[in-house]
Amino acid sequence: MTKHVKPETTSPAFKTEILAGLTAARKTISSKWLYDDVGSHLFEAITELDVYYPTRTELSILEKNKQKYARIQGARGAMVELGSGSSRKTNLLLGTFHDLSVYMPVDISANHLKEAADRVRRAYPSLAVIPVTADFTEPLGQLPLLPELPVLVFFPGSTIGNFEKEEASNLLANVKKAMPGASMLVGVDRPKDQEILIEAYDDKTGVTAAFNQNLLQRINREIGANFDLSAFRHKAVWNRSKSRIEMYLESLSDQSVTVAEQTLTLEEGETIHTESSHKYSEDAFTAIAEDGGWQVQDIDTDPKRHFSVYTLTAD
């Protein structure tokens, strides 16, 4: 075991959700907690890997169709990006959306968000950039009021796939409620060969493993735990019946861990589920969008049909 770490920060939601997930019959932690400052930078490193196809494929779709997207009404008003990360994909659109007035990136990682917002401000000094540190999985009523402008919600990166189907529909419904009349661009990953998927989520260089294990380091630091990172391994599994990649942290031995002064036990081979990444056919995602109150207006896909960008409008 590692030395017990004193908490550096207090996040009531983080502590509550971590303890609830680790004391459940099947241990699980929401993937949103993977994205502290370190995790966000590690994820950006993942997107640069040759085996990680989603980012470069989505970028190619956006590049090919950016002039068409510039004709969406919200591209001439305010663009709200959910889970903005480094805003690389956004920069591609901002260079095309010449009549855009406001850019509002929303992300759970405050420092990473500030870095991204500062880069956009330097690149587009005439654009009003309003970064919002928030958990967009919660109701979005806390967003700053936007001027009376048409709104385009940009939700790239296949992040929608991290949610269960009902959660995804509820999220889309919350977005519609917070921004009635908006349009959306949503990146959605598609089903494909298992070998391509596993390699993308369990790269041989170990960057994804470091990203996943950083969650344990965050728990150690923020709520006082003594996870030994070397006692766990990263594991990626293709669940064909649910059409999703599942990421786990697998215990390599029987062990006890202290988390926020509670003692937890893990058996050898026991897992902590840290992320699901659903891969949707066009019919499957269309059903989710319609359940959330949106209509699919257009679908753009790469030649290999690995990824799609959906244009949605409120019904």
Secondary structure by P-SEA (a helix, b strand, c coil): cccccccccccaaaaaaaaaaaaccbbbbbccccccaaaaaaaaaaaacccccaaaaaaaaaaacaaaaaaccccccbbbbcccccaaaaaaaaaccccccbbbbbbccaaaaaaaaaaaaaaccccbbbbbbcccccccccccccccbbbbbbbcccccccccaaaaaaaaaaaaaacccccbbbbbbbbccaaaaaaaaccccaaaaaaaaaaaaaaacccccccccccbbbbbbbcccccbbbbbbccccccccccccbbbbbcccbbbbcbbbbbbcaaaaaaaaaaacccccccccccccccbbbbbbcc
